């Protein structure tokens, strides 16, 4: 008889984070690869999206709008930079809830969370593939900006831009984790995702500087982290702004991070605990 | 390792504003298991799956306690100790092969890819799942072969507590024979709970049977 299972009895403890993240990335890559057309169309859509703003910029010519003066760039350079930046940091905001919802509808969420997997490694691994794909998109943006649209980034302060990037990505990942709490608890109906999807672009300066907004909307805009993130990134890339010029925006982003990161992980853990108590972890 | 449940209670609340009533799925259940195989039978809705999910740490009990090796074990500890095979194999990634699925869920349980794949190969042989089926995309497998993959996922963890909910569902005679052998071998080391609506198979799988009704053990057997 083949004693398949009669090896020393071992019961697994929590798996370590890196092999776990690698397993999620492999799984998501293989799944994405199985939808070949979607994979290719996704990359093409990025370029098509950029072309729209390129021609809008051409239509309105090289004249510099007053609201764009602080950034020292034309409309296309402004929107190109904001789109590339927001495309990446927005991954954190949207991907957690999206991935979690997908796991629910596939019926795999309960199976994944019935293993010794801890909440923090799960969160770290859940959207790892999305961040990798977003990095690839960012690279497409950068190459297209330099070689196709001939944009000039010679003034950029890359260390400052990188710091803005890190603080912003962490902040938006926390917002994404908060948003996924609604998915765990209510399955469909996610007010935070609704706000993130519909108002971040409008009020955060992604498509135009927030200076064009009326005063009352500007006040709302000042409550959103995206406003500080986009402004600081634009200034670092187009004006070469350094830490001293960006310190106010960086400080606000840091405060958002310090509050939102632990709060989001804690609330997500509470949401999962509640779903375990109500027996709704496997529902969709 | 021995497992014991004392006065387990699980009540599923009615959805908010639904006008429905809460469902008392476990009503103060006592149970002792392991090492060895314990058969669990009972009509639909008697609480078998809820019992298995509570013992696996997937859902949290509302009352009572579970002891593992004489020590109180919460849901987190139970997820380390237990492997649960659900009655419905719809808990895999359909676009991935069976083997890739087993590799992924192995990683979640702390197994390296090499160990997960080696165990998958050996268990597949025992259950009559061909090497070609292991490499086939999950959504292209038959129901019975999906069930085999689900069983492989659970057995490959080599957990001290193995919970098999309707494991014979959809299996052919050869696979049933292989599974019965695996259950007997595993029961030497682990506590194994098996549920089935087939009285014959359940009695072949387990020397001791308990019957559940309305969230409790019907004949009061807690030994």
HADDOCK unambig.tbl for C-alpha pairs under 7 A between the chains (distance, minus, plus):
assign (segid A and resid 4 and name CA) (segid B and resid 122 and name CA) 6.29 0.50 0.50
assign (segid A and resid 4 and name CA) (segid B and resid 123 and name CA) 6.64 0.50 0.50
assign (segid A and resid 5 and name CA) (segid B and resid 186 and name CA) 6.66 0.50 0.50
assign (segid A and resid 9 and name CA) (segid B and resid 158 and name CA) 6.39 0.50 0.50
assign (segid A and resid 10 and name CA) (segid B and resid 158 and name CA) 6.28 0.50 0.50
assign (segid A and resid 10 and name CA) (segid B and resid 159 and name CA) 6.73 0.50 0.50
assign (segid A and resid 11 and name CA) (segid B and resid 80 and name CA) 6.69 0.50 0.50
assign (segid A and resid 11 and name CA) (segid B and resid 81 and name CA) 6.03 0.50 0.50
assign (segid A and resid 11 and name CA) (segid B and resid 158 and name CA) 6.55 0.50 0.50
assign (segid A and resid 11 and name CA) (segid B and resid 159 and name CA) 5.21 0.50 0.50
assign (segid A and resid 11 and name CA) (segid B and resid 160 and name CA) 6.68 0.50 0.50
assign (segid A and resid 12 and name CA) (segid B and resid 80 and name CA) 6.01 0.50 0.50
assign (segid A and resid 12 and name CA) (segid B and resid 109 and name CA) 6.05 0.50 0.50
assign (segid A and resid 12 and name CA) (segid B and resid 110 and name CA) 5.72 0.50 0.50
assign (segid A and resid 13 and name CA) (segid B and resid 80 and name CA) 5.69 0.50 0.50
assign (segid A and resid 13 and name CA) (segid B and resid 110 and name CA) 6.76 0.50 0.50
assign (segid A and resid 14 and name CA) (segid B and resid 110 and name CA) 6.49 0.50 0.50
assign (segid A and resid 15 and name CA) (segid B and resid 108 and name CA) 6.41 0.50 0.50
assign (segid A and resid 15 and name CA) (segid B and resid 109 and name CA) 6.36 0.50 0.50
assign (segid A and resid 15 and name CA) (segid B and resid 110 and name CA) 4.27 0.50 0.50
assign (segid A and resid 20 and name CA) (segid B and resid 107 and name CA) 6.03 0.50 0.50
assign (segid A and resid 20 and name CA) (segid B and resid 108 and name CA) 6.48 0.50 0.50
assign (segid A and resid 23 and name CA) (segid B and resid 104 and name CA) 5.80 0.50 0.50
assign (segid A and resid 23 and name CA) (segid B and resid 107 and name CA) 6.51 0.50 0.50
assign (segid A and resid 27 and name CA) (segid B and resid 104 and name CA) 6.96 0.50 0.50
assign (segid A and resid 30 and name CA) (segid B and resid 96 and name CA) 6.95 0.50 0.50
assign (segid A and resid 31 and name CA) (segid B and resid 95 and name CA) 5.89 0.50 0.50
assign (segid A and resid 31 and name CA) (segid B and resid 96 and name CA) 6.45 0.50 0.50
assign (segid A and resid 34 and name CA) (segid B and resid 95 and name CA) 6.79 0.50 0.50
assign (segid A and resid 106 and name CA) (segid B and resid 91 and name CA) 6.94 0.50 0.50
assign (segid A and resid 107 and name CA) (segid B and resid 90 and name CA) 6.09 0.50 0.50
assign (segid A and resid 107 and name CA) (segid B and resid 91 and name CA) 4.80 0.50 0.50
assign (segid A and resid 108 and name CA) (segid B and resid 91 and name CA) 4.51 0.50 0.50
assign (segid A and resid 108 and name CA) (segid B and resid 92 and name CA) 5.77 0.50 0.50
assign (segid A and resid 111 and name CA) (segid B and resid 91 and name CA) 6.08 0.50 0.50
assign (segid A and resid 114 and name CA) (segid B and resid 57 and name CA) 6.92 0.50 0.50
assign (segid A and resid 114 and name CA) (segid B and resid 58 and name CA) 5.25 0.50 0.50
assign (segid A and resid 114 and name CA) (segid B and resid 79 and name CA) 5.96 0.50 0.50
assign (segid A and resid 115 and name CA) (segid B and resid 79 and name CA) 5.45 0.50 0.50
assign (segid A and resid 115 and name CA) (segid B and resid 80 and name CA) 6.70 0.50 0.50
assign (segid A and resid 115 and name CA) (segid B and resid 108 and name CA) 6.27 0.50 0.50
assign (segid A and resid 115 and name CA) (segid B and resid 109 and name CA) 5.64 0.50 0.50
assign (segid A and resid 116 and name CA) (segid B and resid 79 and name CA) 5.14 0.50 0.50
assign (segid A and resid 116 and name CA) (segid B and resid 80 and name CA) 4.86 0.50 0.50
assign (segid A and resid 116 and name CA) (segid B and resid 109 and name CA) 6.02 0.50 0.50
assign (segid A and resid 117 and name CA) (segid B and resid 108 and name CA) 5.96 0.50 0.50
assign (segid A and resid 276 and name CA) (segid B and resid 58 and name CA) 6.38 0.50 0.50
assign (segid A and resid 276 and name CA) (segid B and resid 59 and name CA) 4.27 0.50 0.50
assign (segid A and resid 276 and name CA) (segid B and resid 60 and name CA) 5.44 0.50 0.50
assign (segid A and resid 277 and name CA) (segid B and resid 59 and name CA) 5.80 0.50 0.50
assign (segid A and resid 277 and name CA) (segid B and resid 60 and name CA) 4.86 0.50 0.50
assign (segid A and resid 277 and name CA) (segid B and resid 61 and name CA) 6.93 0.50 0.50
assign (segid A and resid 278 and name CA) (segid B and resid 12 and name CA) 5.69 0.50 0.50
assign (segid A and resid 278 and name CA) (segid B and resid 13 and name CA) 6.44 0.50 0.50
assign (segid A and resid 279 and name CA) (segid B and resid 12 and name CA) 6.67 0.50 0.50
assign (segid A and resid 279 and name CA) (segid B and resid 59 and name CA) 5.66 0.50 0.50
